[in-house]
Amino acid sequence: MTTMSLQITVKGMTCDGCEQTVREALEGVSGVERATADRATDTATIDGDTDLENLRQAVEDAGYSAVG
């Protein structure tokens, strides 16, 4: 498996709970090894081998907007 690092913009995070929700949603995507979310920069960083569209969908399903 090839591990890559991706960063996406996530809009709508306003608190620690939001960051945790986004991180957990991303870590639930098949192939994701690690994810972080930072509301101060509106970003999420994902390490793993997965499809960008799956990541966007996970963020949107969690109630946030994702921009790849």
Predicted model as a PDB file, atoms N, CA, C, CB and O in Angstrom, pLDDT in the B-factor column:
MODEL        1                                                                  
ATOM      1  N   MET A   1       0.839  -1.175   0.000  1.00 52.00           N  
ATOM      2  CA  MET A   1       0.000   0.000   0.000  1.00 52.00           C  
ATOM      3  C   MET A   1       0.888   1.244   0.000  1.00 52.00           C  
ATOM      4  CB  MET A   1      -0.957  -0.005   1.217  1.00 52.00           C  
ATOM      5  O   MET A   1       1.868   1.320   0.742  1.00 52.00           O  
ATOM      6  N   THR A   2       0.544   2.193  -0.820  1.00 63.00           N  
ATOM      7  CA  THR A   2       1.268   3.451  -0.886  1.00 63.00           C  
ATOM      8  C   THR A   2       0.604   4.450   0.045  1.00 63.00           C  
ATOM      9  CB  THR A   2       1.318   3.992  -2.336  1.00 63.00           C  
ATOM     10  O   THR A   2      -0.593   4.714  -0.064  1.00 63.00           O  
ATOM     11  N   THR A   3       1.380   4.995   0.949  1.00 81.00           N  
ATOM     12  CA  THR A   3       0.843   5.997   1.864  1.00 81.00           C  
ATOM     13  C   THR A   3       1.116   7.376   1.288  1.00 81.00           C  
ATOM     14  CB  THR A   3       1.461   5.854   3.286  1.00 81.00           C  
ATOM     15  O   THR A   3       2.234   7.689   0.877  1.00 81.00           O  
ATOM     16  N   MET A   4       0.068   8.196   1.268  1.00 90.00           N  
ATOM     17  CA  MET A   4       0.225   9.556   0.797  1.00 90.00           C  
ATOM     18  C   MET A   4      -0.394  10.492   1.824  1.00 90.00           C  
ATOM     19  CB  MET A   4      -0.422   9.747  -0.603  1.00 90.00           C  
ATOM     20  O   MET A   4      -1.185  10.071   2.669  1.00 90.00           O  
ATOM     21  N   SER A   5      -0.034  11.736   1.743  1.00 94.00           N  
ATOM     22  CA  SER A   5      -0.594  12.739   2.633  1.00 94.00           C  
ATOM     23  C   SER A   5      -1.385  13.732   1.795  1.00 94.00           C  
ATOM     24  CB  SER A   5       0.521  13.457   3.452  1.00 94.00           C  
ATOM     25  O   SER A   5      -0.885  14.280   0.813  1.00 94.00           O  
ATOM     26  N   LEU A   6      -2.626  13.951   2.200  1.00 94.00           N  
ATOM     27  CA  LEU A   6      -3.499  14.887   1.500  1.00 94.00           C  
ATOM     28  C   LEU A   6      -3.966  15.940   2.479  1.00 94.00           C  
ATOM     29  CB  LEU A   6      -4.707  14.161   0.852  1.00 94.00           C  
ATOM     30  O   LEU A   6      -4.088  15.680   3.676  1.00 94.00           O  
ATOM     31  N   GLN A   7      -4.225  17.124   1.969  1.00 96.00           N  
ATOM     32  CA  GLN A   7      -4.821  18.172   2.797  1.00 96.00           C  
ATOM     33  C   GLN A   7      -6.046  18.698   2.074  1.00 96.00           C  
ATOM     34  CB  GLN A   7      -3.801  19.324   3.094  1.00 96.00           C  
ATOM     35  O   GLN A   7      -5.999  19.015   0.885  1.00 96.00           O  
ATOM     36  N   ILE A   8      -7.145  18.786   2.813  1.00 97.00           N  
ATOM     37  CA  ILE A   8      -8.372  19.328   2.242  1.00 97.00           C  
ATOM     38  C   ILE A   8      -8.856  20.474   3.123  1.00 97.00           C  
ATOM     39  CB  ILE A   8      -9.466  18.226   2.106  1.00 97.00           C  
ATOM     40  O   ILE A   8      -8.541  20.533   4.312  1.00 97.00           O  
ATOM     41  N   THR A   9      -9.610  21.363   2.541  1.00 98.00           N  
ATOM     42  CA  THR A   9     -10.219  22.456   3.281  1.00 98.00           C  
ATOM     43  C   THR A   9     -11.565  21.983   3.801  1.00 98.00           C  
ATOM     44  CB  THR A   9     -10.373  23.728   2.394  1.00 98.00           C  
ATOM     45  O   THR A   9     -12.368  21.412   3.063  1.00 98.00           O  
ATOM     46  N   VAL A  10     -11.800  22.230   5.087  1.00 98.00           N  
ATOM     47  CA  VAL A  10     -13.062  21.845   5.721  1.00 98.00           C  
ATOM     48  C   VAL A  10     -13.683  23.095   6.322  1.00 98.00           C  
ATOM     49  CB  VAL A  10     -12.847  20.738   6.815  1.00 98.00           C  
ATOM     50  O   VAL A  10     -13.091  23.727   7.197  1.00 98.00           O  
ATOM     51  N   LYS A  11     -14.849  23.447   5.867  1.00 98.00           N  
ATOM     52  CA  LYS A  11     -15.559  24.628   6.350  1.00 98.00           C  
ATOM     53  C   LYS A  11     -16.625  24.226   7.371  1.00 98.00           C  
ATOM     54  CB  LYS A  11     -16.202  25.395   5.172  1.00 98.00           C  
ATOM     55  O   LYS A  11     -17.313  23.219   7.206  1.00 98.00           O  
ATOM     56  N   GLY A  12     -16.746  25.028   8.422  1.00 98.00           N  
ATOM     57  CA  GLY A  12     -17.810  24.827   9.394  1.00 98.00           C  
ATOM     58  C   GLY A  12     -17.352  24.346  10.763  1.00 98.00           C  
ATOM     59  O   GLY A  12     -18.173  24.223  11.672  1.00 98.00           O  
ATOM     60  N   MET A  13     -16.063  24.071  10.931  1.00 98.00           N  
ATOM     61  CA  MET A  13     -15.572  23.648  12.242  1.00 98.00           C  
ATOM     62  C   MET A  13     -15.438  24.874  13.140  1.00 98.00           C  
ATOM     63  CB  MET A  13     -14.207  22.900  12.118  1.00 98.00           C  
ATOM     64  O   MET A  13     -14.805  25.858  12.757  1.00 98.00           O  
ATOM     65  N   THR A  14     -16.034  24.820  14.338  1.00 98.00           N  
ATOM     66  CA  THR A  14     -16.006  25.968  15.243  1.00 98.00           C  
ATOM     67  C   THR A  14     -15.501  25.634  16.644  1.00 98.00           C  
ATOM     68  CB  THR A  14     -17.376  26.558  15.344  1.00 98.00           C  
ATOM     69  O   THR A  14     -15.328  26.535  17.465  1.00 98.00           O  
ATOM     70  N   CYS A  15     -15.260  24.344  16.932  1.00 98.00           N  
ATOM     71  CA  CYS A  15     -14.857  23.975  18.290  1.00 98.00           C  
ATOM     72  C   CYS A  15     -14.057  22.667  18.266  1.00 98.00           C  
ATOM     73  CB  CYS A  15     -16.100  23.833  19.208  1.00 98.00           C  
ATOM     74  O   CYS A  15     -13.893  22.040  17.220  1.00 98.00           O  
ATOM     75  N   ASP A  16     -13.565  22.273  19.445  1.00 97.00           N  
ATOM     76  CA  ASP A  16     -12.812  21.020  19.558  1.00 97.00           C  
ATOM     77  C   ASP A  16     -13.659  19.825  19.134  1.00 97.00           C  
ATOM     78  CB  ASP A  16     -12.314  20.823  20.996  1.00 97.00           C  
ATOM     79  O   ASP A  16     -13.161  18.892  18.504  1.00 97.00           O  
ATOM     80  N   GLY A  17     -14.937  19.863  19.482  1.00 98.00           N  
ATOM     81  CA  GLY A  17     -15.834  18.772  19.113  1.00 98.00           C  
ATOM     82  C   GLY A  17     -15.961  18.626  17.605  1.00 98.00           C  
ATOM     83  O   GLY A  17     -16.049  17.514  17.086  1.00 98.00           O  
ATOM     84  N   CYS A  18     -15.969  19.751  16.908  1.00 98.00           N  
ATOM     85  CA  CYS A  18     -16.027  19.720  15.444  1.00 98.00           C  
ATOM     86  C   CYS A  18     -14.781  19.046  14.877  1.00 98.00           C  
ATOM     87  CB  CYS A  18     -16.170  21.148  14.875  1.00 98.00           C  
ATOM     88  O   CYS A  18     -14.868  18.207  13.980  1.00 98.00           O  
ATOM     89  N   GLU A  19     -13.620  19.427  15.414  1.00 98.00           N  
ATOM     90  CA  GLU A  19     -12.374  18.818  14.950  1.00 98.00           C  
ATOM     91  C   GLU A  19     -12.401  17.308  15.172  1.00 98.00           C  
ATOM     92  CB  GLU A  19     -11.164  19.443  15.675  1.00 98.00           C  
ATOM     93  O   GLU A  19     -11.990  16.538  14.303  1.00 98.00           O  
ATOM     94  N   GLN A  20     -12.883  16.893  16.332  1.00 98.00           N  
ATOM     95  CA  GLN A  20     -12.952  15.468  16.639  1.00 98.00           C  
ATOM     96  C   GLN A  20     -13.917  14.746  15.702  1.00 98.00           C  
ATOM     97  CB  GLN A  20     -13.375  15.259  18.092  1.00 98.00           C  
ATOM     98  O   GLN A  20     -13.623  13.648  15.231  1.00 98.00           O  
ATOM     99  N   THR A  21     -15.056  15.357  15.435  1.00 98.00           N  
ATOM    100  CA  THR A  21     -16.043  14.747  14.537  1.00 98.00           C  
ATOM    101  C   THR A  21     -15.461  14.553  13.140  1.00 98.00           C  
ATOM    102  CB  THR A  21     -17.313  15.613  14.462  1.00 98.00           C  
ATOM    103  O   THR A  21     -15.618  13.492  12.535  1.00 98.00           O  
ATOM    104  N   VAL A  22     -14.789  15.582  12.636  1.00 98.00           N  
ATOM    105  CA  VAL A  22     -14.185  15.494  11.303  1.00 98.00           C  
ATOM    106  C   VAL A  22     -13.080  14.447  11.291  1.00 98.00           C  
ATOM    107  CB  VAL A  22     -13.626  16.865  10.865  1.00 98.00           C  
ATOM    108  O   VAL A  22     -13.006  13.634  10.370  1.00 98.00           O  
ATOM    109  N   ARG A  23     -12.223  14.460  12.304  1.00 98.00           N  
ATOM    110  CA  ARG A  23     -11.137  13.483  12.381  1.00 98.00           C  
ATOM    111  C   ARG A  23     -11.685  12.058  12.411  1.00 98.00           C  
ATOM    112  CB  ARG A  23     -10.271  13.743  13.622  1.00 98.00           C  
ATOM    113  O   ARG A  23     -11.196  11.190  11.689  1.00 98.00           O  
ATOM    114  N   GLU A  24     -12.684  11.817  13.232  1.00 98.00           N  
ATOM    115  CA  GLU A  24     -13.263  10.474  13.323  1.00 98.00           C  
ATOM    116  C   GLU A  24     -13.934  10.064  12.018  1.00 98.00           C  
ATOM    117  CB  GLU A  24     -14.271  10.408  14.467  1.00 98.00           C  
ATOM    118  O   GLU A  24     -13.849   8.904  11.615  1.00 98.00           O  
ATOM    119  N   ALA A  25     -14.598  11.003  11.358  1.00 98.00           N  
ATOM    120  CA  ALA A  25     -15.235  10.696  10.078  1.00 98.00           C  
ATOM    121  C   ALA A  25     -14.188  10.288   9.048  1.00 98.00           C  
ATOM    122  CB  ALA A  25     -16.043  11.905   9.569  1.00 98.00           C  
ATOM    123  O   ALA A  25     -14.378   9.321   8.310  1.00 98.00           O  
ATOM    124  N   LEU A  26     -13.091  11.023   9.002  1.00 98.00           N  
ATOM    125  CA  LEU A  26     -12.030  10.723   8.042  1.00 98.00           C  
ATOM    126  C   LEU A  26     -11.330   9.410   8.376  1.00 98.00           C  
ATOM    127  CB  LEU A  26     -11.013  11.860   8.006  1.00 98.00           C  
ATOM    128  O   LEU A  26     -11.005   8.632   7.479  1.00 98.00           O  
ATOM    129  N   GLU A  27     -11.100   9.163   9.658  1.00 98.00           N  
ATOM    130  CA  GLU A  27     -10.430   7.920  10.052  1.00 98.00           C  
ATOM    131  C   GLU A  27     -11.311   6.699   9.809  1.00 98.00           C  
ATOM    132  CB  GLU A  27     -10.029   7.982  11.522  1.00 98.00           C  
ATOM    133  O   GLU A  27     -10.823   5.569   9.806  1.00 98.00           O  
ATOM    134  N   GLY A  28     -12.604   6.926   9.606  1.00 98.00           N  
ATOM    135  CA  GLY A  28     -13.517   5.835   9.286  1.00 98.00           C  
ATOM    136  C   GLY A  28     -13.508   5.445   7.821  1.00 98.00           C  
ATOM    137  O   GLY A  28     -14.124   4.447   7.446  1.00 98.00           O  
ATOM    138  N   VAL A  29     -12.827   6.206   6.992  1.00 97.00           N  
ATOM    139  CA  VAL A  29     -12.745   5.918   5.561  1.00 97.00           C  
ATOM    140  C   VAL A  29     -11.693   4.827   5.335  1.00 97.00           C  
ATOM    141  CB  VAL A  29     -12.397   7.210   4.747  1.00 97.00           C  
ATOM    142  O   VAL A  29     -10.584   4.899   5.865  1.00 97.00           O  
ATOM    143  N   SER A  30     -12.050   3.845   4.560  1.00 96.00           N  
ATOM    144  CA  SER A  30     -11.132   2.751   4.256  1.00 96.00           C  
ATOM    145  C   SER A  30      -9.834   3.282   3.654  1.00 96.00           C  
ATOM    146  CB  SER A  30     -11.791   1.751   3.297  1.00 96.00           C  
ATOM    147  O   SER A  30      -9.851   4.088   2.724  1.00 96.00           O  
ATOM    148  N   GLY A  31      -8.709   2.819   4.197  1.00 96.00           N  
ATOM    149  CA  GLY A  31      -7.403   3.220   3.698  1.00 96.00           C  
ATOM    150  C   GLY A  31      -6.758   4.355   4.456  1.00 96.00           C  
ATOM    151  O   GLY A  31      -5.564   4.606   4.291  1.00 96.00           O  
ATOM    152  N   VAL A  32      -7.531   5.058   5.295  1.00 97.00           N  
ATOM    153  CA  VAL A  32      -6.973   6.170   6.066  1.00 97.00           C  
ATOM    154  C   VAL A  32      -6.238   5.609   7.280  1.00 97.00           C  
ATOM    155  CB  VAL A  32      -8.093   7.171   6.506  1.00 97.00           C  
ATOM    156  O   VAL A  32      -6.801   4.848   8.067  1.00 97.00           O  
ATOM    157  N   GLU A  33      -4.989   5.993   7.415  1.00 97.00           N  
ATOM    158  CA  GLU A  33      -4.180   5.560   8.549  1.00 97.00           C  
ATOM    159  C   GLU A  33      -4.249   6.561   9.691  1.00 97.00           C  
ATOM    160  CB  GLU A  33      -2.735   5.357   8.121  1.00 97.00           C  
ATOM    161  O   GLU A  33      -4.238   6.181  10.862  1.00 97.00           O  
ATOM    162  N   ARG A  34      -4.320   7.840   9.347  1.00 97.00           N  
ATOM    163  CA  ARG A  34      -4.309   8.899  10.354  1.00 97.00           C  
ATOM    164  C   ARG A  34      -4.941  10.147   9.756  1.00 97.00           C  
ATOM    165  CB  ARG A  34      -2.860   9.193  10.853  1.00 97.00           C  
ATOM    166  O   ARG A  34      -4.768  10.439   8.573  1.00 97.00           O  
ATOM    167  N   ALA A  35      -5.676  10.881  10.588  1.00 98.00           N  
ATOM    168  CA  ALA A  35      -6.267  12.137  10.142  1.00 98.00           C  
ATOM    169  C   ALA A  35      -6.193  13.157  11.268  1.00 98.00           C  
ATOM    170  CB  ALA A  35      -7.732  11.930   9.685  1.00 98.00           C  
ATOM    171  O   ALA A  35      -6.308  12.812  12.444  1.00 98.00           O  
ATOM    172  N   THR A  36      -6.002  14.404  10.897  1.00 98.00           N  
ATOM    173  CA  THR A  36      -6.061  15.505  11.847  1.00 98.00           C  
ATOM    174  C   THR A  36      -6.961  16.581  11.259  1.00 98.00           C  
ATOM    175  CB  THR A  36      -4.634  16.068  12.164  1.00 98.00           C  
ATOM    176  O   THR A  36      -7.115  16.685  10.042  1.00 98.00           O  
ATOM    177  N   ALA A  37      -7.554  17.380  12.143  1.00 98.00           N  
ATOM    178  CA  ALA A  37      -8.394  18.492  11.699  1.00 98.00           C  
ATOM    179  C   ALA A  37      -8.026  19.719  12.522  1.00 98.00           C  
ATOM    180  CB  ALA A  37      -9.921  18.153  11.841  1.00 98.00           C  
ATOM    181  O   ALA A  37      -7.773  19.620  13.722  1.00 98.00           O  
ATOM    182  N   ASP A  38      -7.999  20.871  11.869  1.00 98.00           N  
ATOM    183  CA  ASP A  38      -7.610  22.121  12.531  1.00 98.00           C  
ATOM    184  C   ASP A  38      -8.579  23.223  12.139  1.00 98.00           C  
ATOM    185  CB  ASP A  38      -6.155  22.520  12.163  1.00 98.00           C  
ATOM    186  O   ASP A  38      -8.566  23.702  11.005  1.00 98.00           O  
ATOM    187  N   ARG A  39      -9.410  23.616  13.077  1.00 98.00           N  
ATOM    188  CA  ARG A  39     -10.422  24.650  12.777  1.00 98.00           C  
ATOM    189  C   ARG A  39      -9.793  26.022  12.543  1.00 98.00           C  
ATOM    190  CB  ARG A  39     -11.435  24.744  13.921  1.00 98.00           C  
ATOM    191  O   ARG A  39     -10.367  26.847  11.832  1.00 98.00           O  
ATOM    192  N   ALA A  40      -8.626  26.276  13.128  1.00 98.00           N  
ATOM    193  CA  ALA A  40      -7.966  27.575  12.965  1.00 98.00           C  
ATOM    194  C   ALA A  40      -7.561  27.817  11.517  1.00 98.00           C  
ATOM    195  CB  ALA A  40      -6.736  27.665  13.870  1.00 98.00           C  
ATOM    196  O   ALA A  40      -7.557  28.954  11.046  1.00 98.00           O  
ATOM    197  N   THR A  41      -7.221  26.742  10.816  1.00 98.00           N  
ATOM    198  CA  THR A  41      -6.798  26.873   9.418  1.00 98.00           C  
ATOM    199  C   THR A  41      -7.818  26.291   8.436  1.00 98.00           C  
ATOM    200  CB  THR A  41      -5.459  26.190   9.221  1.00 98.00           C  
ATOM    201  O   THR A  41      -7.601  26.305   7.225  1.00 98.00           O  
ATOM    202  N   ASP A  42      -8.938  25.776   8.975  1.00 98.00           N  
ATOM    203  CA  ASP A  42      -9.975  25.148   8.141  1.00 98.00           C  
ATOM    204  C   ASP A  42      -9.413  24.007   7.290  1.00 98.00           C  
ATOM    205  CB  ASP A  42     -10.624  26.196   7.233  1.00 98.00           C  
ATOM    206  O   ASP A  42      -9.785  23.845   6.128  1.00 98.00           O  
ATOM    207  N   THR A  43      -8.520  23.225   7.880  1.00 98.00           N  
ATOM    208  CA  THR A  43      -7.920  22.136   7.108  1.00 98.00           C  
ATOM    209  C   THR A  43      -8.020  20.803   7.839  1.00 98.00           C  
ATOM    210  CB  THR A  43      -6.461  22.449   6.803  1.00 98.00           C  
ATOM    211  O   THR A  43      -8.154  20.735   9.061  1.00 98.00           O  
ATOM    212  N   ALA A  44      -7.948  19.764   7.043  1.00 98.00           N  
ATOM    213  CA  ALA A  44      -7.787  18.405   7.555  1.00 98.00           C  
ATOM    214  C   ALA A  44      -6.650  17.783   6.755  1.00 98.00           C  
ATOM    215  CB  ALA A  44      -9.128  17.555   7.437  1.00 98.00           C  
ATOM    216  O   ALA A  44      -6.557  17.956   5.540  1.00 98.00           O  
ATOM    217  N   THR A  45      -5.797  17.063   7.455  1.00 97.00           N  
ATOM    218  CA  THR A  45      -4.682  16.368   6.823  1.00 97.00           C  
ATOM    219  C   THR A  45      -4.895  14.883   7.008  1.00 97.00           C  
ATOM    220  CB  THR A  45      -3.311  16.817   7.415  1.00 97.00           C  
ATOM    221  O   THR A  45      -5.174  14.416   8.112  1.00 97.00           O  
ATOM    222  N   ILE A  46      -4.762  14.145   5.921  1.00 97.00           N  
ATOM    223  CA  ILE A  46      -5.059  12.720   5.917  1.00 97.00           C  
ATOM    224  C   ILE A  46      -3.851  11.957   5.400  1.00 97.00           C  
ATOM    225  CB  ILE A  46      -6.308  12.415   5.060  1.00 97.00           C  
ATOM    226  O   ILE A  46      -3.311  12.277   4.341  1.00 97.00           O  
ATOM    227  N   ASP A  47      -3.431  10.951   6.147  1.00 97.00           N  
ATOM    228  CA  ASP A  47      -2.365  10.054   5.716  1.00 97.00           C  
ATOM    229  C   ASP A  47      -2.990   8.700   5.414  1.00 97.00           C  
ATOM    230  CB  ASP A  47      -1.240   9.932   6.803  1.00 97.00           C  
ATOM    231  O   ASP A  47      -3.776   8.180   6.206  1.00 97.00           O  
ATOM    232  N   GLY A  48      -2.640   8.138   4.274  1.00 96.00           N  
ATOM    233  CA  GLY A  48      -3.161   6.828   3.917  1.00 96.00           C  
ATOM    234  C   GLY A  48      -3.236   6.660   2.420  1.00 96.00           C  
ATOM    235  O   GLY A  48      -2.604   7.389   1.656  1.00 96.00           O  
ATOM    236  N   ASP A  49      -4.019   5.689   2.021  1.00 94.00           N  
ATOM    237  CA  ASP A  49      -4.200   5.376   0.610  1.00 94.00           C  
ATOM    238  C   ASP A  49      -5.693   5.260   0.350  1.00 94.00           C  
ATOM    239  CB  ASP A  49      -3.448   4.062   0.209  1.00 94.00           C  
ATOM    240  O   ASP A  49      -6.288   4.198   0.533  1.00 94.00           O  
ATOM    241  N   THR A  50      -6.289   6.364  -0.078  1.00 92.00           N  
ATOM    242  CA  THR A  50      -7.726   6.384  -0.303  1.00 92.00           C  
ATOM    243  C   THR A  50      -8.069   7.401  -1.378  1.00 92.00           C  
ATOM    244  CB  THR A  50      -8.478   6.702   0.998  1.00 92.00           C  
ATOM    245  O   THR A  50      -7.210   8.155  -1.836  1.00 92.00           O  
ATOM    246  N   ASP A  51      -9.305   7.410  -1.765  1.00 91.00           N  
ATOM    247  CA  ASP A  51      -9.798   8.276  -2.823  1.00 91.00           C  
ATOM    248  C   ASP A  51     -10.273   9.609  -2.235  1.00 91.00           C  
ATOM    249  CB  ASP A  51     -10.940   7.586  -3.599  1.00 91.00           C  
ATOM    250  O   ASP A  51     -10.973   9.628  -1.222  1.00 91.00           O  
ATOM    251  N   LEU A  52      -9.899  10.700  -2.859  1.00 93.00           N  
ATOM    252  CA  LEU A  52     -10.282  12.031  -2.396  1.00 93.00           C  
ATOM    253  C   LEU A  52     -11.797  12.172  -2.304  1.00 93.00           C  
ATOM    254  CB  LEU A  52      -9.714  13.099  -3.327  1.00 93.00           C  
ATOM    255  O   LEU A  52     -12.297  12.806  -1.374  1.00 93.00           O  
ATOM    256  N   GLU A  53     -12.517  11.612  -3.222  1.00 95.00           N  
ATOM    257  CA  GLU A  53     -13.977  11.717  -3.201  1.00 95.00           C  
ATOM    258  C   GLU A  53     -14.561  11.045  -1.962  1.00 95.00           C  
ATOM    259  CB  GLU A  53     -14.575  11.094  -4.466  1.00 95.00           C  
ATOM    260  O   GLU A  53     -15.538  11.543  -1.402  1.00 95.00           O  
ATOM    261  N   ASN A  54     -13.985   9.925  -1.523  1.00 96.00           N  
ATOM    262  CA  ASN A  54     -14.446   9.263  -0.297  1.00 96.00           C  
ATOM    263  C   ASN A  54     -14.220  10.153   0.913  1.00 96.00           C  
ATOM    264  CB  ASN A  54     -13.726   7.919  -0.104  1.00 96.00           C  
ATOM    265  O   ASN A  54     -15.044  10.181   1.827  1.00 96.00           O  
ATOM    266  N   LEU A  55     -13.110  10.878   0.926  1.00 96.00           N  
ATOM    267  CA  LEU A  55     -12.814  11.791   2.030  1.00 96.00           C  
ATOM    268  C   LEU A  55     -13.813  12.946   2.055  1.00 96.00           C  
ATOM    269  CB  LEU A  55     -11.377  12.331   1.913  1.00 96.00           C  
ATOM    270  O   LEU A  55     -14.335  13.302   3.111  1.00 96.00           O  
ATOM    271  N   ARG A  56     -14.069  13.520   0.896  1.00 96.00           N  
ATOM    272  CA  ARG A  56     -15.048  14.610   0.812  1.00 96.00           C  
ATOM    273  C   ARG A  56     -16.412  14.149   1.298  1.00 96.00           C  
ATOM    274  CB  ARG A  56     -15.153  15.133  -0.629  1.00 96.00           C  
ATOM    275  O   ARG A  56     -17.089  14.853   2.048  1.00 96.00           O  
ATOM    276  N   GLN A  57     -16.805  12.962   0.864  1.00 97.00           N  
ATOM    277  CA  GLN A  57     -18.114  12.441   1.245  1.00 97.00           C  
ATOM    278  C   GLN A  57     -18.210  12.217   2.746  1.00 97.00           C  
ATOM    279  CB  GLN A  57     -18.399  11.142   0.507  1.00 97.00           C  
ATOM    280  O   GLN A  57     -19.247  12.504   3.344  1.00 97.00           O  
ATOM    281  N   ALA A  58     -17.155  11.712   3.365  1.00 98.00           N  
ATOM    282  CA  ALA A  58     -17.147  11.482   4.812  1.00 98.00           C  
ATOM    283  C   ALA A  58     -17.304  12.798   5.566  1.00 98.00           C  
ATOM    284  CB  ALA A  58     -15.845  10.776   5.242  1.00 98.00           C  
ATOM    285  O   ALA A  58     -18.041  12.865   6.550  1.00 98.00           O  
ATOM    286  N   VAL A  59     -16.619  13.844   5.113  1.00 98.00           N  
ATOM    287  CA  VAL A  59     -16.722  15.154   5.756  1.00 98.00           C  
ATOM    288  C   VAL A  59     -18.135  15.710   5.600  1.00 98.00           C  
ATOM    289  CB  VAL A  59     -15.688  16.138   5.160  1.00 98.00           C  
ATOM    290  O   VAL A  59     -18.707  16.235   6.555  1.00 98.00           O  
ATOM    291  N   GLU A  60     -18.691  15.596   4.412  1.00 98.00           N  
ATOM    292  CA  GLU A  60     -20.030  16.102   4.162  1.00 98.00           C  
ATOM    293  C   GLU A  60     -21.074  15.309   4.939  1.00 98.00           C  
ATOM    294  CB  GLU A  60     -20.340  16.060   2.673  1.00 98.00           C  
ATOM    295  O   GLU A  60     -22.037  15.883   5.447  1.00 98.00           O  
ATOM    296  N   ASP A  61     -20.893  14.001   5.033  1.00 98.00           N  
ATOM    297  CA  ASP A  61     -21.817  13.175   5.817  1.00 98.00           C  
ATOM    298  C   ASP A  61     -21.778  13.539   7.296  1.00 98.00           C  
ATOM    299  CB  ASP A  61     -21.484  11.696   5.640  1.00 98.00           C  
ATOM    300  O   ASP A  61     -22.758  13.337   8.013  1.00 98.00           O  
ATOM    301  N   ALA A  62     -20.652  14.074   7.753  1.00 98.00           N  
ATOM    302  CA  ALA A  62     -20.496  14.502   9.148  1.00 98.00           C  
ATOM    303  C   ALA A  62     -21.076  15.903   9.373  1.00 98.00           C  
ATOM    304  CB  ALA A  62     -19.011  14.479   9.547  1.00 98.00           C  
ATOM    305  O   ALA A  62     -21.127  16.377  10.508  1.00 98.00           O  
ATOM    306  N   GLY A  63     -21.514  16.566   8.292  1.00 98.00           N  
ATOM    307  CA  GLY A  63     -22.163  17.857   8.436  1.00 98.00           C  
ATOM    308  C   GLY A  63     -21.321  19.072   8.119  1.00 98.00           C  
ATOM    309  O   GLY A  63     -21.690  20.194   8.466  1.00 98.00           O  
ATOM    310  N   TYR A  64     -20.192  18.860   7.462  1.00 98.00           N  
ATOM    311  CA  TYR A  64     -19.277  19.964   7.133  1.00 98.00           C  
ATOM    312  C   TYR A  64     -19.081  20.033   5.623  1.00 98.00           C  
ATOM    313  CB  TYR A  64     -17.906  19.786   7.853  1.00 98.00           C  
ATOM    314  O   TYR A  64     -19.460  19.115   4.895  1.00 98.00           O  
ATOM    315  N   SER A  65     -18.489  21.120   5.166  1.00 97.00           N  
ATOM    316  CA  SER A  65     -18.206  21.290   3.735  1.00 97.00           C  
ATOM    317  C   SER A  65     -16.747  20.977   3.490  1.00 97.00           C  
ATOM    318  CB  SER A  65     -18.548  22.731   3.250  1.00 97.00           C  
ATOM    319  O   SER A  65     -15.874  21.437   4.225  1.00 97.00           O  
ATOM    320  N   ALA A  66     -16.480  20.192   2.453  1.00 95.00           N  
ATOM    321  CA  ALA A  66     -15.098  19.830   2.102  1.00 95.00           C  
ATOM    322  C   ALA A  66     -14.763  20.346   0.729  1.00 95.00           C  
ATOM    323  CB  ALA A  66     -14.890  18.309   2.159  1.00 95.00           C  
ATOM    324  O   ALA A  66     -15.541  20.210  -0.215  1.00 95.00           O  
ATOM    325  N   VAL A  67     -13.580  20.946   0.630  1.00 87.00           N  
ATOM    326  CA  VAL A  67     -13.068  21.434  -0.637  1.00 87.00           C  
ATOM    327  C   VAL A  67     -11.696  20.816  -0.816  1.00 87.00           C  
ATOM    328  CB  VAL A  67     -13.013  23.004  -0.685  1.00 87.00           C  
ATOM    329  O   VAL A  67     -10.798  21.046  -0.006  1.00 87.00           O  
ATOM    330  N   GLY A  68     -11.523  20.017  -1.893  1.00 67.00           N  
ATOM    331  CA  GLY A  68     -10.278  19.289  -2.097  1.00 67.00           C  
ATOM    332  C   GLY A  68      -9.214  20.167  -2.602  1.00 67.00           C  
ATOM    333  O   GLY A  68      -8.094  19.711  -2.830  1.00 67.00           O  
TER     334      GLY A  68                                                      
ENDMDL                                                                          
END                                                                             
